[in-house]
Amino acid sequence: MRLAAILFVALLAAPPAGAQFAEVGSLDFPTSARSEEAQGHFLRGVAILHSFGWKQAIEQFQAAQAIEPDFALAYWGETLCYNHPLFGGRFGLDEENPRAVLARLGSTREERAAKAPTDRERGFLEAVEVLWAEEGSYDERRVGYMEAMGRLYERYPDDHEVATLYALSMLAGARALGDDSLRLEVRAGTIAMRVFQANPDHPGAPHYTIHAFDDPIHAPLALDAARRYAEIAPAVSHARHMPTHIFIQHGMWDLVSAHNQSAHDAARALWQPGDSVGDAVHSLDWGQYGDLQRGDYERGRLWIERLEALIEQSGDQQRAAGTLPLVRARYIVESERWQVKPVTEDASVHELLATGLSAVRTGDLETARTVEDALAERAADGGAQDRIAHWEIAASIRAREGDADGAIALMDEAIDAVETLRLPNGAANPVKPPYELYGEILLELDRPAEARSKFDTSLLRMPNRMRSLLGAARAAAASGDRGAAREHYATLARYWAGATDDAVYREASQFAETNEN
């Protein structure tokens, strides 16, 4: 039986709450379903699953199960809706629900397999049997799932659903293996792009292409997919958000702002008490980052207020409450509206970094040293991000004290550490990128040529970051390259959406006016 779930809508159009299951993409997934109605629900569920619309997809798969209680793939699909495949349980691992879904299909693996009448359907089912087995760690099972999907792909290389889900399994497998070589991502992206070229309306193909090439080097390969995905599945919040992974990599701040606003609107329209706030928080987080890069500090504050309201409405869900310190710290660092707050034991690394930079910039070196000590303690037992934050604050203090050699040595440590991490993707982490801070410190030490090199590297890693553009312009002007300075200032001014009397915008526009040729 062949049916398709179809969408054609205007970009960012927000369907009413009652039409949440329209506009999800187009795919062809033949099954052994006996009922067209069950197959229709199944197809819509798969289309939404490809866009990570978990709640919506579960409803569709369960509707198919109600019509055909022995429809094995309807249970297969539902098992994939309870955990984000790429986060590895970062926000809580739910193994109980997927196993309960399989148990509803049949009490044993053999009994369940008997309800999948074709080799292809048994292959899908066998893969999730590996993923939700009782033995092995979740990461081990994610790798086993990838291997099972790989075997299925070898048998059905031209099947778009096998291909796209195999691509997704490789993205998850790379994270489970801790493989930062991008080898699996590139292979996954190649497979997903092949499906995208054959069916530009497929929701999974551009989605997984975006995830596969979400780094500064490969992002240009996914720009067409990002632009198309923005039109494919507006009924799903995550699908509205996802193109911004690539728009951020290109520094397209207007699109980052607009798409995350749309994604947040969709998530809030669907949300009910008791639901996860993940989609609403994720789009809020990235939307704030995009607006701050546009100098729109009013909207930067608005996103914080929205998050505070969401925390209250959701009963302090951890995903929301845990993001609040980050967006507050980011606002301080990006706007440079410095706030020196008391240093507490439960402060996050983001809060400590924002307070430490605020203290240095306002001349409160006593508080800055307190932050340095707190970060040093965390860095002793923490990861690279904790160490980088410690070095950033320590270097800022040394520079303010006039210890140029000490500041440079500490920032060299921070740069060495950041180069061991995965290439940047999404909002800046740490909230003050080390190359950018290094450039600012070198400018403070009156070393503009060296500062320019750091800002240039920062902009290669994170194109069009506002503070890096500003630093690069200042460094170029101080080095005598007024043409490069004018170009950086012009880019900053082109994206600016904040107050025109802001000091940064005035600086950029005045330089352009007085250095036209």
N, C-alpha and C positions, 0 to 999 in steps of 0.2 A: 504494500500500500504506500502511495507517495502523495504527500501533501506538503504545503509550504506555509511558513509563518511569514507574512509579508509586512514590510514597512516602506512608506515613502512619506516623509514629513519635512517641514521647514526646519532649518537649523535652530536648535535650542527652543523649539516650540514646546510649551508645557501642557501636556494633556491634563484634563480634569481628573480628579481622584478616581472617579468611576471608570476611567478609561486607561487604567494603569497597564493593562496587558495588551494594548494595541502598540504598534510601532516598535517592534523588537528585532527586526532583521528578516532575512530570508535564508532558509536552508532546506536541504533535501535529505531526509533521514528515513529510509525505508525500514520497516520493522515487520514483525509477525502479528501486529495488533489486528484483531478481528473487527473492531469498531472504528469507524471514521472519527467519531466523537472522541474516543480515547486517544487515537493517534493525533488528533488536533491538539488536545491538551498536552500530550507528550511533546509535540514539536514546539509549542509555545514555551513549555518548560525548558527544553534544551536551549532554545534561542536566548531565553532570559538567563539561564545558567552560564552561557558563554559570556554574558556581561556581568556576572557575579551579582545578580539580583536574587539573592538567596531566598528571602521570604516569598517573593512573587513566584519563583520557580517551584518551591515546595508546594504551594497551593495547586499549581498546574499538575505536577506529578501525582499528587494525592487525588486530584480529580480523575486522572486517568486510571489510577488504581481502583477507585470506587466503581468505575464502569467495568473494568476488566481486572478482577482481583488476582489473576495469574499472569498479568502483563509484566514480565520480568524486567524489561528495560525501564519501566516507570519507577520501579524500586531502585534500580541501578542509579538513575538520575537523582533521585532524592538523597541517596547516600552522599552525594558530592556537594550538598547544599549546606552543610553544617560547619564547615571549616574553610577558612581562606587557604587555597592551595599553596600560596607563596609565602605566607607568614609563619608557617610551621608551628602553630599554636601559640604565637606571641601574645595573642589576646585571649588565651584560654583554649584548650584542646577539648573538643566534644567528640568523644568516641562512642559514647552511650547511644546517642540518637542514630548514627549510621548503622550500628550493629542491630539496634532494635528494628530498623527498617528492613534489613536483610532477614531478620527473624520473622517478620510478618510475611515475607515471601515464602519462606520455608524454614523448618527447624534445623536442617543440616545443609552443608554445602552441596551435597549430591542432590538433595531434593530441590534446591534452588536451581541448580544447573539443568535439571530435567525440564524446567519451565522455560528455558531459553532454546527454542527449536532450531536455530541455525548456528553454524560455526562462528559467524561474526558476532551474534548476540551473546553467545557463550564467552567469546573473547572479552567483550566489555565487562561481563559479569565476573569473570575470573580475575580481571584486573582489580576490581574493587574488593573482591574477596581477599586479595593480598593486602590491599590498603587498610582494610578494617579487621585483619586477623588479630587473634588474641596474643600471638607471640611476636617478639621483636619490638624495638623502639619505633616511635612514629617516623623518625628520619629513615630508619632502615626500611620501613614499609613503604615510605614514599619512593625510595630508590627501587624497591621491588615492583611497585606499581608502574614506575617509568619503564622498567625492563619488560613487564608484561604488555604495556602499551606498545613498546617497540616491536615485540613479536607480532602483535596484531597488525601493526603498520607494515611489517614485511609481507604479510599475507594480503593486505588490502591497501596498497600505496596510493591508489587513486580515489579512495573513499575520503571525502572531505571531513566527515565527523571523526573518523579514526585519525586522520592527519592532524587536525587542529587539537584534538585532545591529547595526542601524543606530544605535540609541541608544548602544550601547557604542562604535561607531566615532566618534560625535560627542564622547563623553567623551575618547577618545584624541586626536581632532583638535584639541580645545580646548587640550590640553597641547602638542601639536606646534606649534600656532600661537602659543603663549604668550598666549592670550586669557584674561584673568582677569575678564572682564566677567560671567561666568556665563551669558551668552546661550545658548551651546550646551548647557551643563549643564541649564538650565531646559527647553529644548526636548527634550533626551534624557529627562529625568525625566518630562515630560508624556507622551511616547510610551510609556515603560516602565510608568507608572502605568495607562495605558489597558489594556495587556495584563494587568497585575496584577488589575485589576477584572474582566476577562473570565475569567481563569484564576488564582485565588489560589494554585495549586500550581505555577505555572511558576517554575523556579529562577532564570531570568535576569531576569524582570520586577522582583521586589523587590530583587534584587542591584543592578541598574543604577539603580533608583530611589534606593537608599541612596547610591551613588556620586554621583549627580547632585545630591542635596540635602545633601551633607556639609559644611555650614557653619552657623554659629549662627542665621542668618536663616531658612533654608529647612528646617532639620532637622525641625521639627514636621510637615512634609508627609510625611516618610518614616517616622514612628514606627510606623504600622500595618504598613508593609512590613517594617520591622526585626523587629517582633514575629513576623510570619508567617514570615519567612525563617529565623528561629531554629528553626522546626519542619520546614522543607521538605527540607533536604538534609544531614542529619547525617553522612552517609558521607564528606563532603568537609570537611577541616579549615577551609578558607577560608570555607566557608558557615557554620560555627559561629562563626568570628571576626567575620564581616562586620557583623552587627547592632550590634556594639559601636561602629562608626563613628557611629551615631545615639545609642546609649546614652551615649557620652562627651559628645555635644553637649547632652544633657539632664542630665549629671551623675549618672547612674544607676550608682553605683560598684559595687554588689553584682552587677549584671548584667554590667558590664564585667569584673569579676574572674572570675565563674563561666563566662562564655562563652569567655573567652580561655584559661582553664584547660582547658575541654573541647576547644577548638581545638588547643591544644598537645598534649593527650593523643592526639588523632586523628592529628596530624602525626607524632608520635613512634612510634605504632603502625605507621604505614605506612612510615616511613623505613628505608632500607637503606644500607649504606656505598656511597658514590658518588653518592647522590641529593642534590639541592639541599636545603639546610636552611631555605629561605625561609619556608615556612609555620610551622615550629616557632619560628623566630626572631621573626617578626612578631607572633605571638600572645604570645610570651614578653615582648616589648618592651611591648606594650599591657597585658598582664596585670599586669606590675609597676607600671605607671603607675596602673592602677585600684586595686591594693592599697595603694599609697602614699597615694592620696587617702582611703582608709579608715583611715589611721593604722596599718596592719598592717605594721610595719617588719620583723617576722620573715619574713613572706612576701616582702617587698621584697628581703631578703637571699637568700631561697631561690631567687628567679628568677635572681639573679646566679650562684649556684652551679650552677643548671641550665645556664645559658649556658656557663659555664666547662667543664662536662662535655661539652656539645655541641661546643664548639670542638675539644676533644681527640678526640672520637669522629669528627668529620668531617674531620680533617686540616687544621685551621685554615682552613676555608672563609671567604672574605672577608666574606660576609654575616653570619656569626656573630662573627668576630673584630672586625669593624668596629663592631659594636653594643655590644661589651663596655664601651668607655669611656663610652658614653652611659648605659647602665643603672647603672654605678657612680657617675657624676656625678649622675644623677637621684636616686639613693638619698641621697646626701649633702645635696643641696639640699632635697629634700622632707622628710627626717627631721630636718634641721638638726643632724645628728651630724657636726659639722665636722671635716674632715681637711685639714691643710695639707701638701701633697705637694711634692716638688721640682719646679721648673719646667723642663721639658725641651723641646727643639726639636720633638720629634715628638708632643707632647701635643695632643690634639684640642681644639677650641674648647669642647666640653662640659667636658673635664677642667680647662681653664684657668679657665672660669667658676666651677666648683665650688671649685677651689683659691683663686681670688681672693676669693670670698665667704667661704670658711672663714677666710682670713687676716684679712679685715676684721673678721669677727665675733669672732675670738679675739684681736684687737689686734696682729697681726703685720703692721704696715703696710709693713715692708720687703719682705716676700714679696708683699704685695698690689701694691706698685708694680712689682715685677718682672713680675707677671702683666699689669698694665696696659701695660707696655712691650711685652711679647710680643704682646698682643692688638692694640696700636696698629700694630705691624709687619704683622700679618696683615690688619688692616682696611684698610691702605693699598692692598692689591692684592686684597682679598677682596670678598665680597658683603655684603648687608644684615645677615645673621646675625652675621658677624664684627664689623661696625661696632656692632651693638646690644650684643653681649657686651662690647666695649671700653668703650662709654659706660656700661654698667651697673657695671662694676668701677670705672671712674674716678669715677663719681658716688658710689658707696658709700664710696670713700676720702675724697672731699671732705666728705661728710656726717659721717664719723667725725672728721675734722679740724676740724669746725665751720664749714666754708665752705658755708653754706646756698645762697647764690646760685650758686656753682659747681656744686653737686650738682644743683640744679633745672635749670640751663641744660643740663647733660649729659643728664639724664633727658628733657628736652623733645626733645633730638635723637633719643634712642632711641625715643620715642613717635612722632615724625614718621616715622622709618624703618619702624617696625612697621606703621604705617597704610598704607604703600605695598605691603605684602605681602598675599598671599591671606588671607582670613579663617581663623581657627584651625580646624584639624581634626586629630583624633587626639591623641596625647600632646603636651604642651606643648613648643614649640620656638621660642626657646631654653628650656632647662630651667627658667630663672627668668623667667616672663613679665614684660615691662617694666612694665605697669600695676600689677602686684602689688608689684614691687620699689619702684616710685615711691611707692606708698602706704606701704610700710614705712619708706622714707626720710623721708617727710613726718611720719609718727608720731614717728620719732626726733627730728625737728626741732620737735616739739610743735606741729604744724599739723594737728590731727585733722579739721577740716572739709574741708580740701583732700585729706587722705588718704582720707577716706570716698568722695569723688568718684572717685578712682582705683580703689579697691577695687570700687566699684559697676560701673565700666566693665569691670574685669577679670572680674567675675562675669557680665556680659552676654555677654562674649566666650567665657568658659569657665565655664559654670554649675557651682556647687557645688565649685569647687576649694578644697581644705581650707585652704591658707594664705591664700587670698583671703577665705574665710569668716571665718577667725580675725582677719585684719586688719580686715575690715569690722565685725566685732563690737567689736573694741577701739576703732576709730575712732568708732563710733556711741556707745559708752559714754562715751568721753572728750568727745564733743560733747553729752552730756546726753540722748541718745535711747535710753533703756534698753529701750524696746519693740523697736526695731530690733536692738539688740544681743542681746536675748534670742532673737529670731527666728533670727539668724545662728548664735548658739551652739547653738541647738536643732537646726538643720539639720546642723551639724558633728557633734554628738553622735549624731544619728540614723544617720549613715553610719559612725560609728566602729566599727572591728572590731579595733583594736589593744589594747594593754595599758591597763587602766582606771586604772593608777597613773601613766600618762604625764602630763606637766605640761599638755599641751594639753587632754586630755580632762578633767582635774581642773578646769582653768580654766573650760571650757565648762559642766560639770555644776554646779560651785559657783555660777556666776553664775545659772544657771537656778533653783537651789534658793533663792537669796537674793533673787531678783527675780521671784517667781512672778506678782505682780500690781502 
